Amino acid sequence: MKIFRFSCTLLAAISSPAWAVCSATNCPDVIVQLLYPSTDGKAYVKIDASLTPLNCTPLAGGYLSLIRSDQNSDWIYATLLTAVAANGGKLANVRIVEGSAGCIIAYVWQRPL
């Protein structure tokens, strides 16, 4: 019986999802929980990681931001949208602009599906 309990505990630990851990500059292996394009020229992004370690000031509610007028923002948004639509929201990395208000996204990348 002890072996059975140990085996069940071990399997539960192995199959539990890994939690993303951000550093000062980026968040690896995250899941996009919400992608919200707004009429104010920004898109708001919520991920499954704590934003506390990031060297930026997140928006209220823990959102990252993508500014439409920034260079390559359409490519970044397309990658975010692809992650949400085709890959369960999984992204390999989200990099922010250090010191930015609103934790502006500098770039993202994802692994092949």
C-alpha positions in Angstrom: 0.0 0.0 0.0 2.9 2.4 0.8 4.4 1.7 -2.7 1.0 2.5 -4.3 0.7 5.8 -2.4 4.3 6.7 -3.3 3.7 5.9 -6.9 0.6 8.0 -7.1 2.3 11.0 -5.4 5.3 10.7 -7.8 3.0 10.6 -10.9 1.1 13.6 -9.7 4.3 15.6 -9.2 5.6 14.6 -12.6 2.4 15.4 -14.4 1.8 18.8 -12.7 2.4 21.8 -15.0 5.6 23.7 -14.6 5.2 27.3 -13.4 6.8 30.0 -15.4 9.4 32.0 -13.5 10.3 35.5 -14.8 13.7 37.1 -14.5 14.3 40.9 -14.6 14.1 40.9 -18.4 12.0 38.1 -19.6 9.5 35.3 -18.8 10.3 31.9 -20.4 7.8 29.1 -21.1 4.6 31.1 -20.4 1.0 30.7 -21.3 -1.0 33.7 -22.6 -4.1 33.7 -20.6 -5.7 36.8 -22.2 -5.0 38.8 -25.3 -7.0 42.0 -25.4 -6.6 44.4 -28.3 -7.9 47.9 -27.4 -9.1 50.9 -29.4 -6.4 53.0 -27.6 -3.6 51.6 -29.9 -2.4 49.0 -27.4 -2.9 45.3 -26.8 -2.9 44.0 -23.3 -1.5 40.6 -22.5 -1.9 38.5 -19.3 0.4 35.6 -18.8 0.5 32.8 -16.2 3.6 34.0 -14.5 4.2 36.4 -11.7 5.5 39.7 -13.1 7.1 40.7 -9.8 10.7 39.9 -10.9 10.5 41.9 -14.1 12.3 45.3 -14.3 9.2 47.2 -15.4 5.9 48.4 -13.9 3.0 46.2 -15.0 -0.4 47.7 -15.6 -3.2 47.2 -13.1 -4.3 43.6 -13.0 -0.9 42.3 -14.0 -0.9 43.0 -17.7 1.9 43.5 -20.1 1.4 45.9 -23.0 2.1 46.0 -26.7 2.0 49.4 -28.3 0.7 49.4 -31.9 3.0 52.2 -33.1 6.1 50.4 -32.0 8.3 48.8 -34.6 7.4 45.2 -35.4 4.3 45.3 -33.1 2.2 43.7 -35.8 4.6 40.7 -36.0 4.6 40.4 -32.2 0.8 40.5 -32.1 0.6 37.9 -34.9 2.9 35.6 -32.8 0.8 36.2 -29.7 -2.4 35.5 -31.7 -0.9 32.3 -33.2 0.1 31.1 -29.7 -3.4 31.6 -28.4 -5.2 30.2 -31.5 -3.0 27.2 -32.4 -0.7 26.4 -29.5 -2.9 26.6 -26.3 -1.4 30.0 -25.5 2.2 28.6 -25.0 5.1 30.9 -25.7 8.7 30.1 -25.4 9.7 33.6 -24.2 8.4 37.1 -23.6 11.0 39.9 -23.4 10.1 43.3 -22.0 11.6 46.7 -22.4 13.5 47.2 -19.2 12.3 50.1 -17.0 9.1 50.6 -19.0 5.8 51.7 -17.6 3.2 49.1 -18.5 5.8 46.4 -19.1 6.0 47.0 -22.8 6.7 43.8 -24.8 10.0 44.0 -26.8 9.7 40.7 -28.5 8.2 37.2 -28.1 9.1 33.8 -29.6 7.6 30.4 -29.7 8.8 26.9 -30.5 7.5 25.1 -33.6 4.1 23.4 -33.0 
